[in-house]
Amino acid sequence: MTDIIIAENGLSRQDELEFAKALQFLGMQKLLILQPPRKGRVKTPDIPNIKIHTGLIFDSDNYNSSGSYTDKIRVLDARRINNEKLREIIEKHDFEIIINFSGKNSRKTMHFPSGAINQVTAALMKQKSIIAVFSPEDIEYLNTAMFNSKALSKEKVRMAFCSNAKMPLQLRNEKDLLAIASLIGLDESIVKESKLSIDTAIAYKSYNSDTITSQR
């Protein structure tokens, strides 16, 4: 199972060592490190005994630039994007993963809790093979997370769970991450599949990037 952390300003050597200690203590061996898009090559940290992948995280301010990074895992942070805008972004742009879509990013209505996605958005995510990733942050908006997980399950959107950590103390072990699934009402089959969802996206992106490079 691959965990996700956010490194907004990169990782210092000390950060790398602290994350390494925490990950080894928790028994996690694979990590996807997300950084905002910047000019130049994204550095892959050297964390002993941990398989590292890097990706880029976009938000409501810079999602339009995602098309310039087709060789990278692209993750959309949807915490400030309402359902209508999220659907529009998914239609026009390509992302492998969406996180933080259960936050208070839209007004509550009679039929939808604040931050909820509807069936049309969920269907688009399925069509474009986007993985919906839940983290401990989503539990702060439990009703919305439950609503969203139901919509995603109905459309058979792949789901995954991650720490979404910005510091080592925010990391969680696999058991704690998968417990999120029970809290938001997902069944065992989805939990089992979720362990490989992020790995699958990374492998698919790596294969396509290598294929494109070899054809040039």
Beta strands, then each sheet from edge to edge (+ up, - down):
strand 1: 2-6
strand 2: 30-35
strand 3: 51-58
strand 4: 73-77
strand 5: 97-99
strand 6: 131-134
strand 7: 159-161
sheet 1: 1+ 2+ 3+ 4+ 5+ 6+ 7+
end
